[in-house]
Amino acid sequence: GFSDLCVWRDPQVGTRLLAISDQGIEATLGFTGSPGDLGEVAILRLFAIRTPDGRRLIDKESGDAEAMVCDSPDRRVIGFEHQHRLWSYDGETVAVLPFPTAARMLTPNEGIEGLARLPDGRLFMIAEGAQADDRSPAWVETGDGWAPLSVRRGDGFQVTGLASLPDGNLLLLERFYTPERGAAARLSVIRAAAVRPDADLRPQAI
């Protein structure tokens, strides 16, 4: 399924949406209206995500894209799990970004689910982590690389997305599922000022 998306105003179409899937697919949709009133679909494209050497991802293990932050329509960073890593896209250029060693050691399906930029431009990412844990592992960029921190969780919810808000704070999306209780989701706010090395963040549910 589709894991993350970005939306922006497009002067040629109206609104453009880019989504990534956990099978290595990018979907681009153009709408005739504004983000608040999308209107009709004007563009629809599906294609495989490119690798740094110009190939296309073709399988779940290498193409499990789970998180994305878009700096512009042509510049974005994608986080993958199974083969845990970050790739940056700038026009036609694809580059491998530094990645914390501890995050590479996560199990295949417990990788990065939330990725966002802080107001000062640094990347902040949150991993799903083990189901039984009461905290999700997270990392924030520093001048020397990446520093660890953690994000509190509870009630069986797990991280599934992260986005920057207009005020600079962060919006956290979490999901819940058991066969007995069904599915649920919740939104919380993480204060950007609290995101620092070794912090133990407590998102505020809204």
FIRO-668781 format. One line per 10 residues: number of its first residue (from 0); for each residue x, y, z of N, C-alpha, C. Coordinates in nm, 4 decimals. Atoms other than C-alpha are relative to their C-alpha. Layout:
<sites>
NUM = X Y Z X Y Z X Y Z ~ ...;
</sites>
This chain:
<sites>
0 = 0.0810 -0.1197 0.0000 0.0000 0.0000 0.0000 0.0849 0.1254 0.0000 ~ -0.0710 -0.1269 -0.0011 0.0898 0.3666 -0.0165 0.0345 0.0389 0.1437 ~ -0.0550 -0.0199 -0.1336 0.3021 0.4719 0.2807 0.0077 0.1460 0.0421 ~ -0.0152 -0.1411 -0.0339 0.3484 0.8486 0.2631 -0.0283 0.0832 -0.1241 ~ 0.0322 -0.0842 0.1149 0.2619 1.1457 0.0434 0.0363 0.1448 0.0285 ~ -0.0209 -0.1449 -0.0068 0.3350 1.5118 -0.0278 -0.1004 0.0654 -0.0943 ~ 0.0966 -0.0753 0.0807 0.0934 1.7716 -0.1652 0.0496 0.1430 -0.0136 ~ -0.0383 -0.1393 0.0190 0.1725 2.1109 -0.3166 -0.0809 0.0612 -0.1139 ~ 0.0678 -0.0731 0.1080 0.0192 2.3771 -0.5387 0.0860 -0.0065 -0.1258 ~ -0.0690 0.0101 0.1281 0.1102 2.3380 -0.9057 -0.0632 0.1010 -0.0949;
10 = 0.0601 -0.1037 0.0843 0.0614 2.6440 -1.1307 -0.0527 -0.0522 -0.1330 ~ 0.0448 0.0534 0.1279 0.0159 2.4235 -1.4389 -0.1239 -0.0880 0.0146 ~ 0.1113 0.0921 -0.0188 -0.2372 2.1827 -1.2898 -0.0986 0.0525 0.1031 ~ 0.0851 -0.0415 -0.1107 -0.3736 2.3197 -0.9624 0.0560 -0.0548 0.1297 ~ -0.0558 0.0684 -0.1163 -0.2627 2.0657 -0.7031 0.0666 -0.1282 -0.0474 ~ -0.0694 0.1239 0.0348 -0.0110 1.7851 -0.7288 0.0272 -0.0800 0.1263 ~ -0.0211 0.0919 -0.1113 0.0218 1.4832 -0.5014 0.0990 -0.1064 -0.0442 ~ -0.0969 0.1068 0.0247 0.3173 1.2433 -0.4875 -0.0072 -0.0979 0.1152 ~ 0.0078 0.1039 -0.1018 0.2819 0.9147 -0.3007 0.1006 -0.1094 -0.0300 ~ -0.0922 0.1132 0.0141 0.5260 0.6292 -0.2381 -0.0635 -0.1237 0.0612;
20 = 0.0583 0.1241 -0.0496 0.4401 0.2646 -0.1822 0.1078 -0.0916 0.0552 ~ -0.0943 0.0960 -0.0580 0.5986 -0.0221 0.0097 0.0402 -0.1090 -0.1000 ~ -0.0460 0.0890 0.1066 0.6510 -0.2002 -0.3238 0.0929 0.0735 -0.0974 ~ -0.0936 -0.0733 0.0836 0.8898 0.0637 -0.4634 -0.0630 0.0776 -0.1131 ~ 0.0723 -0.0729 0.1038 0.6298 0.2583 -0.6633 -0.0225 0.1443 0.0436 ~ 0.0411 -0.1384 -0.0197 0.5808 0.6344 -0.6939 -0.1247 0.0263 -0.0836 ~ 0.1209 -0.0395 0.0719 0.2402 0.7685 -0.7902 -0.0104 0.1515 0.0011 ~ 0.0204 -0.1443 0.0114 0.1928 1.1250 -0.9168 -0.1415 0.0259 -0.0488 ~ 0.1352 -0.0382 0.0385 -0.1585 1.2682 -0.9290 -0.0079 0.1511 -0.0079 ~ 0.0254 -0.1420 0.0134 -0.2506 1.6133 -1.0578 -0.1493 0.0257 0.0055;
30 = 0.1408 -0.0353 -0.0140 -0.5809 1.7755 -0.9623 -0.0216 0.1410 -0.0536 ~ 0.0279 -0.1296 0.0619 -0.7471 2.0708 -1.1326 -0.0261 0.1085 0.1023 ~ 0.0360 -0.0987 -0.1003 -0.8441 2.2403 -0.8066 0.1110 0.0279 0.0997 ~ -0.0933 -0.0361 -0.1061 -0.6773 2.3675 -0.4884 0.0088 -0.1138 0.1008 ~ -0.0058 0.1041 -0.1030 -0.5624 2.1532 -0.1925 -0.1274 -0.0110 0.0819 ~ 0.1244 0.0048 -0.0754 -0.8878 2.2478 -0.0205 -0.1196 -0.0469 -0.0806 ~ 0.1097 0.0403 0.0891 -1.1059 2.1625 -0.3216 0.0643 -0.0609 -0.1236 ~ -0.0901 0.0619 0.0972 -0.9199 1.9103 -0.5382 -0.0528 -0.0002 -0.1424 ~ 0.0541 0.0019 0.1359 -1.1555 1.8982 -0.8347 0.0241 -0.1336 -0.0683 ~ -0.0158 0.1213 0.0793 -1.0881 1.6473 -1.1135 0.1471 -0.0408 -0.0103;
40 = -0.1362 0.0506 0.0218 -0.7846 1.4254 -1.1690 0.0444 0.0366 -0.1412 ~ -0.0505 -0.0428 0.1303 -0.5743 1.5733 -1.4502 0.1214 -0.0804 -0.0438 ~ -0.1212 0.0767 0.0303 -0.2561 1.3621 -1.4288 0.0017 -0.1227 0.0895 ~ -0.0208 0.1203 -0.0805 -0.1951 1.0080 -1.3140 0.1166 -0.0774 -0.0606 ~ -0.1159 0.0756 0.0462 0.1428 0.8382 -1.3413 0.0447 -0.0953 0.1102 ~ -0.0581 0.0984 -0.0907 0.2802 0.5239 -1.1778 0.1325 -0.0466 -0.0578 ~ -0.1282 0.0479 0.0492 0.6464 0.4300 -1.2043 0.0837 -0.0468 0.1179 ~ -0.0858 0.0554 -0.1039 0.9167 0.2460 -1.0102 0.0998 0.1049 0.0486 ~ -0.0965 -0.0919 -0.0590 1.1387 0.4438 -0.7724 0.1397 -0.0303 -0.0536 ~ -0.1345 0.0170 0.0534 1.4889 0.5022 -0.9112 0.1019 -0.0218 0.1115;
50 = -0.1123 0.0233 -0.0898 1.8101 0.3868 -0.7441 0.1117 0.0991 -0.0315 ~ -0.1099 -0.0928 0.0292 2.1326 0.5931 -0.7181 0.0745 -0.0305 -0.1293 ~ -0.0691 0.0332 0.1252 2.2770 0.4036 -1.0172 -0.0939 -0.0050 -0.1197 ~ 0.0903 -0.0153 0.1130 1.9711 0.4675 -1.2335 -0.0924 -0.1160 -0.0279 ~ 0.0912 0.1121 0.0197 1.7964 0.1320 -1.2036 -0.1358 0.0315 0.0637 ~ 0.1314 -0.0133 -0.0615 1.4353 0.0834 -1.0914 -0.0186 -0.1102 0.1033 ~ 0.0270 0.0996 -0.1029 1.3324 -0.0913 -0.7716 -0.1112 -0.0921 -0.0473 ~ 0.0949 0.0959 0.0578 1.1462 -0.4090 -0.8544 -0.0531 -0.1012 0.1002 ~ 0.0490 0.1001 -0.0949 1.0827 -0.6022 -0.5316 -0.0220 0.0628 0.1368 ~ 0.0377 -0.0490 -0.1322 0.9502 -0.5625 -0.1780 0.1225 0.0243 0.0880;
60 = -0.1133 -0.0105 -0.0908 1.2834 -0.6160 -0.0022 0.0803 0.1262 -0.0243 ~ -0.0793 -0.1190 0.0302 1.4660 -0.3362 -0.1816 -0.0860 0.1253 -0.0155 ~ 0.0858 -0.1139 0.0329 1.1646 -0.1140 -0.2533 -0.1014 0.0383 0.1056 ~ 0.0988 -0.0252 -0.1043 0.9858 -0.0924 0.0829 0.0116 0.1445 0.0512 ~ -0.0028 -0.1423 -0.0351 0.9502 0.2883 0.0903 -0.1101 0.0291 0.1015 ~ 0.0961 -0.0179 -0.1092 0.7816 0.3912 0.4157 -0.0164 0.1440 0.0454 ~ 0.0079 -0.1372 -0.0515 0.8527 0.7602 0.4824 0.0610 0.0950 -0.1013 ~ -0.0497 -0.0966 0.0978 0.9119 1.0753 0.2805 -0.0173 0.1417 0.0538 ~ 0.0119 -0.1431 -0.0245 0.9791 1.4455 0.3276 0.0330 0.0702 -0.1308 ~ -0.0181 -0.0725 0.1258 0.9456 1.6826 0.0302 0.0394 0.1441 0.0296;
70 = -0.0435 -0.1384 -0.0131 1.1425 2.0076 0.0192 -0.0536 0.0853 -0.1145 ~ 0.0596 -0.0659 0.1162 0.9993 2.0964 -0.3248 -0.0521 -0.1115 -0.0899 ~ 0.0464 0.1067 0.0901 0.8295 1.9112 -0.6128 0.1121 -0.0865 -0.0563 ~ -0.1102 0.0760 0.0585 1.1737 1.8019 -0.7352 0.1025 -0.0471 0.1018 ~ -0.0973 0.0373 -0.1025 1.3555 1.7530 -0.4040 -0.0707 -0.0695 0.1151 ~ 0.0612 0.0755 -0.1077 1.2682 1.4888 -0.1480 0.0989 -0.1013 0.0567 ~ -0.0773 0.1069 -0.0640 1.4131 1.2297 0.0911 -0.0971 -0.1131 0.0308 ~ 0.0841 0.1172 -0.0236 1.2715 0.8765 0.1122 0.0711 -0.0944 0.0957 ~ -0.0511 0.0996 -0.0936 1.3197 0.6348 0.4009 -0.0564 -0.1371 -0.0324 ~ 0.0377 0.1378 0.0321 1.3129 0.2594 0.3354 0.0221 -0.0900 0.1211;
80 = -0.0279 0.1045 -0.0971 1.2803 -0.0413 0.5629 0.0274 -0.1312 -0.0733 ~ -0.0578 0.1256 0.0471 1.3800 -0.4067 0.5159 0.1492 0.0218 -0.0241 ~ -0.1373 -0.0477 0.0166 1.7018 -0.2627 0.3723 -0.0003 0.1459 0.0451 ~ 0.0198 -0.1299 -0.0629 1.7079 0.0342 0.6090 0.0989 0.1024 -0.0552 ~ -0.0858 -0.1014 0.0601 1.8382 0.3533 0.4453 -0.0816 0.1247 -0.0312 ~ 0.0585 -0.1244 0.0493 1.7696 0.7118 0.3322 0.0627 0.0337 -0.1342 ~ -0.0477 -0.0478 0.1290 1.7961 0.8252 -0.0304 -0.0588 0.1374 -0.0233 ~ 0.0491 -0.1328 0.0356 1.7696 1.1861 -0.1459 -0.0149 0.0098 -0.1511 ~ 0.0312 -0.0205 0.1413 1.6216 1.2905 -0.4809 0.0007 0.1493 -0.0264 ~ -0.0092 -0.1401 0.0395 1.7156 1.6225 -0.6402 0.0001 0.0039 -0.1520;
90 = 0.0125 0.0122 0.1456 1.5862 1.6349 -0.9960 0.0313 -0.1421 -0.0428 ~ -0.0391 0.1329 0.0476 1.7541 1.3438 -1.1728 0.1097 -0.0631 0.0854 ~ -0.1089 0.0506 -0.0832 2.0215 1.2995 -0.9035 -0.0552 -0.0732 0.1218 ~ 0.0385 0.0799 -0.1158 1.9736 1.0228 -0.6452 0.1255 -0.0277 0.0814 ~ -0.1182 0.0168 -0.0839 2.2159 1.0088 -0.3505 -0.0342 -0.0785 0.1261 ~ 0.0123 0.0734 -0.1256 2.2667 0.7816 -0.0499 0.0381 0.0938 0.1141 ~ -0.0272 -0.0876 -0.1130 2.2453 0.9791 0.2763 0.0588 -0.0787 0.1164 ~ -0.0470 0.0661 -0.1218 2.4277 0.9000 0.6008 -0.1185 -0.0526 0.0802 ~ 0.1086 0.0675 -0.0704 2.2233 0.6688 0.8208 0.0569 -0.0582 0.1294 ~ -0.0555 0.0484 -0.1271 2.2660 0.5772 1.1903 0.0174 -0.1514 0.0020;
100 = -0.0303 0.1437 -0.0047 2.4252 0.2374 1.2523 -0.1077 -0.0769 0.0753 ~ 0.1018 0.0698 -0.0794 2.1680 0.1456 1.5178 -0.1282 -0.0199 -0.0799 ~ 0.1207 0.0144 0.0814 1.8851 0.2059 1.2693 0.0163 -0.1096 -0.1046 ~ -0.0243 0.1086 0.0949 2.0476 -0.0349 1.0231 -0.0221 -0.1362 0.0634 ~ 0.0116 0.1269 -0.0711 2.0215 -0.3056 1.2914 -0.1439 -0.0348 0.0358 ~ 0.1410 0.0301 -0.0265 1.6406 -0.2837 1.3201 -0.0430 -0.1225 -0.0800 ~ 0.0505 0.1139 0.0748 1.4489 -0.5933 1.2166 -0.0692 0.0495 -0.1274 ~ 0.0458 -0.0472 0.1319 1.3153 -0.5827 0.8572 -0.1277 0.0818 0.0011 ~ 0.1300 -0.0666 0.0051 0.9622 -0.4666 0.9407 -0.0205 0.0970 0.1159 ~ 0.0098 -0.0925 -0.1129 1.0409 -0.2293 1.2297 0.0784 0.1280 -0.0271;
110 = -0.0846 -0.1115 0.0397 1.2147 0.0477 1.0352 -0.0673 0.1355 0.0061 ~ 0.0433 -0.1392 -0.0037 1.1611 0.4183 0.9709 -0.1406 0.0133 -0.0593 ~ 0.1375 -0.0238 0.0447 0.7919 0.5120 0.9457 -0.0332 0.1487 -0.0061 ~ 0.0249 -0.1431 -0.0022 0.8049 0.8852 1.0186 0.1259 0.0773 -0.0316 ~ -0.1148 -0.0804 0.0414 1.0355 1.1397 0.8542 -0.0483 0.1427 -0.0238 ~ 0.0401 -0.1402 0.0166 1.0151 1.5200 0.8736 0.1211 0.0899 0.0216 ~ -0.1034 -0.0996 -0.0255 1.2261 1.8360 0.8760 -0.0416 0.0890 0.1165 ~ 0.0205 -0.0969 -0.1063 1.2615 2.0519 1.1833 0.0126 0.1406 -0.0579 ~ -0.0061 -0.1365 0.0534 1.2356 2.4309 1.1451 0.1400 0.0448 -0.0420 ~ -0.1363 -0.0385 0.0357 1.6172 2.4576 1.1289 0.0572 -0.0822 -0.1149;
120 = -0.0413 0.0762 0.1167 1.6336 2.2103 0.8376 0.0513 -0.1387 0.0283 ~ -0.0485 0.1341 -0.0320 1.7537 1.9027 1.0240 -0.1105 -0.1041 -0.0188 ~ 0.0941 0.1106 0.0119 1.5902 1.5670 0.9571 -0.0236 -0.0650 0.1359 ~ 0.0401 0.0740 -0.1199 1.4037 1.3865 1.2349 -0.0777 -0.1213 -0.0465 ~ 0.0690 0.1215 0.0443 1.2927 1.0254 1.1943 -0.0315 -0.0907 0.1175 ~ 0.0490 0.0900 -0.1035 1.0995 0.7739 1.4023 -0.0208 -0.1377 -0.0617 ~ 0.0191 0.1373 0.0457 1.1098 0.3959 1.3623 -0.1226 -0.0618 0.0675 ~ 0.1130 0.0722 -0.0585 0.8204 0.1614 1.4232 0.0426 -0.0705 0.1277 ~ -0.0477 0.0705 -0.1176 1.0214 -0.0510 1.6652 -0.0810 -0.1244 0.0296 ~ 0.0641 0.1261 -0.0365 0.9164 -0.3724 1.8357 -0.1388 0.0237 0.0591;
130 = 0.1382 -0.0124 -0.0452 0.5469 -0.4245 1.9085 -0.0097 0.0081 0.1516 ~ 0.0113 0.0090 -0.1455 0.6097 -0.5007 2.2769 0.0600 0.1205 0.0727 ~ -0.0663 -0.1116 -0.0660 0.8142 -0.1858 2.3483 -0.0975 0.1144 0.0282 ~ 0.0839 -0.1162 -0.0301 0.6642 0.1258 2.5090 0.0581 0.1293 -0.0554 ~ -0.0615 -0.1145 0.0645 0.8914 0.3589 2.3110 0.0430 -0.0371 -0.1413 ~ -0.0514 0.0186 0.1355 0.9751 0.3990 1.9443 0.1381 0.0644 -0.0078 ~ -0.1311 -0.0629 0.0170 1.3430 0.4560 1.8611 -0.0070 0.1100 -0.1037 ~ 0.0005 -0.1148 0.0905 1.4125 0.7860 1.6874 0.1409 0.0575 -0.0065 ~ -0.1299 -0.0637 0.0193 1.7055 0.9882 1.5574 -0.0211 0.1400 -0.0561 ~ 0.0021 -0.1357 0.0510 1.7726 1.3548 1.4872 0.1394 0.0335 -0.0512;
140 = -0.1286 -0.0407 0.0554 2.0457 1.5011 1.2675 0.0696 0.0997 0.0922 ~ -0.0834 -0.0950 -0.0728 2.3312 1.6816 1.4405 0.1145 0.0405 -0.0919 ~ -0.1152 -0.0384 0.0800 2.6461 1.8467 1.3177 0.0968 -0.1133 -0.0231 ~ -0.0922 0.1134 0.0104 2.8261 1.5158 1.3673 -0.0653 -0.1258 -0.0575 ~ 0.0684 0.1182 0.0536 2.5695 1.2819 1.2104 -0.1402 -0.0121 0.0557 ~ 0.1316 0.0260 -0.0559 2.2728 1.1345 1.3961 0.0114 -0.0247 0.1498 ~ 0.0051 0.0233 -0.1439 2.1817 1.1361 1.7654 -0.1308 -0.0717 0.0337 ~ 0.1213 0.0750 -0.0339 1.9327 0.8917 1.9264 -0.0880 0.0730 0.1006 ~ 0.0972 -0.0387 -0.0998 1.6196 0.9740 2.1218 -0.1146 -0.0996 -0.0065 ~ 0.1108 0.0955 0.0014 1.2878 0.8006 2.1890 -0.1326 0.0740 0.0040;
150 = 0.1344 -0.0563 0.0031 0.9150 0.8610 2.1461 -0.0924 -0.0947 0.0764 ~ 0.0926 0.0815 -0.0789 0.6657 0.7355 2.4053 -0.1197 -0.0423 -0.0845 ~ 0.1226 0.0455 0.0655 0.3742 0.5287 2.2813 -0.0778 -0.0864 0.0989 ~ 0.0825 0.0782 -0.0903 0.0899 0.3346 2.4363 -0.1282 -0.0434 -0.0657 ~ 0.1312 0.0489 0.0438 -0.2461 0.1621 2.3986 0.0086 -0.0819 -0.1279 ~ -0.0134 0.0844 0.1179 -0.1056 -0.0596 2.1220 0.0210 0.0743 -0.1301 ~ -0.0210 -0.0782 0.1213 -0.0514 0.2258 1.8740 0.1472 -0.0022 -0.0407 ~ -0.1351 -0.0045 0.0539 0.2547 0.2365 1.6478 0.0105 0.1087 -0.1068 ~ -0.0253 -0.1106 0.0930 0.4097 0.5107 1.4346 -0.0283 -0.0427 -0.1437 ~ 0.0205 0.0262 0.1423 0.2940 0.5309 1.0735 0.0262 0.1217 -0.0877;
160 = -0.0281 -0.1167 0.0819 0.3656 0.8888 0.9622 0.0360 0.1203 0.0845 ~ -0.0449 -0.1203 -0.0686 0.5139 1.2268 1.0517 0.0001 0.1141 -0.1008 ~ 0.0043 -0.1152 0.0903 0.4658 1.5745 0.9015 0.0274 0.1273 0.0776 ~ -0.0253 -0.1314 -0.0597 0.5757 1.9330 0.9699 -0.1255 0.0860 -0.0092 ~ 0.1127 -0.0917 -0.0042 0.3053 2.1787 1.0731 0.0457 0.1417 -0.0324 ~ -0.0394 -0.1377 0.0337 0.2998 2.5469 0.9679 0.0725 0.0730 0.1126 ~ -0.0659 -0.0681 -0.1123 0.4099 2.6527 1.3191 0.1352 -0.0613 0.0339 ~ -0.1292 0.0620 -0.0233 0.7181 2.4278 1.2985 -0.0054 -0.1255 0.0838 ~ 0.0143 0.1232 -0.0763 0.5882 2.1569 1.5298 -0.0316 -0.1163 -0.0938 ~ 0.0132 0.1202 0.0808 0.5302 1.8006 1.4109 -0.1299 -0.0724 0.0302;
170 = 0.1238 0.0762 -0.0131 0.2151 1.5995 1.3505 0.0324 -0.1482 -0.0172 ~ -0.0292 0.1434 -0.0011 0.2460 1.2296 1.4360 -0.1277 -0.0789 -0.0254 ~ 0.1108 0.0912 0.0278 0.0130 0.9689 1.2863 0.0386 -0.1388 0.0489 ~ -0.0218 0.1360 -0.0489 -0.0164 0.6319 1.4622 -0.1181 -0.0883 -0.0383 ~ 0.1048 0.0956 0.0361 -0.2139 0.3198 1.3769 -0.0096 -0.1079 0.1069 ~ 0.0249 0.1106 -0.0924 -0.3631 0.0363 1.5775 -0.0798 -0.1066 -0.0739 ~ 0.0821 0.1077 0.0549 -0.4920 -0.3032 1.4735 0.0175 -0.1277 0.0807 ~ 0.0034 0.1387 -0.0438 -0.5886 -0.6320 1.6336 -0.1252 -0.0622 -0.0608 ~ 0.1205 0.0637 0.0549 -0.8329 -0.8887 1.4902 -0.1213 0.0148 0.0915 ~ 0.1107 -0.0070 -0.0947 -1.0408 -0.8612 1.8080 -0.0614 0.1395 0.0059;
180 = 0.0484 -0.1372 -0.0192 -1.0678 -0.4808 1.8301 -0.0093 0.0785 -0.1294 ~ 0.0068 -0.0698 0.1268 -1.0234 -0.3832 1.4659 0.1080 0.1060 -0.0134 ~ -0.0998 -0.1008 0.0343 -0.8422 -0.0784 1.3308 -0.0354 0.1351 0.0615 ~ 0.0189 -0.1359 -0.0502 -0.7920 0.2717 1.4711 0.1228 0.0818 -0.0376 ~ -0.1124 -0.0900 0.0257 -0.5703 0.5744 1.4160 -0.0130 0.1190 0.0933 ~ 0.0050 -0.1215 -0.0808 -0.4756 0.8803 1.6183 0.1096 0.0967 -0.0447 ~ -0.0942 -0.1072 0.0314 -0.2968 1.2120 1.5671 0.0482 0.0641 0.1291 ~ -0.0604 -0.0661 -0.1150 -0.0589 1.3742 1.8154 0.0952 0.1075 -0.0492 ~ -0.0956 -0.1057 0.0301 0.1650 1.6802 1.8245 0.1282 -0.0237 0.0789 ~ -0.1314 0.0007 -0.0632 0.5387 1.6691 1.8972 0.0567 0.1406 -0.0122;
190 = -0.0569 -0.1337 0.0019 0.6916 2.0038 1.9936 0.1410 -0.0048 -0.0567 ~ -0.1307 0.0022 0.0654 0.9879 2.0767 1.7685 0.1114 0.0353 0.0972 ~ -0.1034 -0.0413 -0.0952 1.1757 2.2431 2.0546 0.0432 -0.1136 0.0916 ~ -0.0330 0.1131 -0.0871 1.1686 1.9141 2.2466 0.0839 -0.1059 -0.0696 ~ -0.0738 0.1010 0.0766 1.3407 1.7171 1.9684 0.1490 0.0298 0.0111 ~ -0.1426 -0.0191 -0.0228 1.6989 1.6931 2.0894 0.0616 -0.1337 0.0400 ~ -0.0651 0.1282 -0.0325 1.9559 1.4165 2.1506 -0.0360 -0.0494 0.1400 ~ 0.0294 0.0711 -0.1255 1.8627 1.1659 2.4240 -0.1334 0.0383 0.0632 ~ 0.1309 -0.0366 -0.0546 1.5164 1.3190 2.4729 -0.0928 -0.1216 0.0012 ~ 0.1050 0.1014 -0.0075 1.2214 1.0998 2.5721 -0.1319 0.0734 -0.0254;
200 = 0.1135 -0.0835 0.0416 0.9361 1.2614 2.3788 -0.1326 -0.0601 0.0413 ~ 0.1365 0.0402 -0.0358 0.5744 1.2489 2.4931 -0.0978 0.0735 -0.0910 ~ 0.0945 -0.0668 0.0916 0.3421 1.3296 2.1982 -0.1329 0.0298 0.0712 ~ 0.1275 -0.0403 -0.0576 0.0218 1.5140 2.2916 -0.1117 -0.0322 -0.0978 ~ 0.1080 0.0421 0.0887 -0.2825 1.3434 2.1418 -0.1003 0.1129 -0.0198 ~ 0.1018 -0.1004 0.0296 -0.5331 1.5704 1.9667 -0.1276 -0.0649 -0.0525;
</sites>
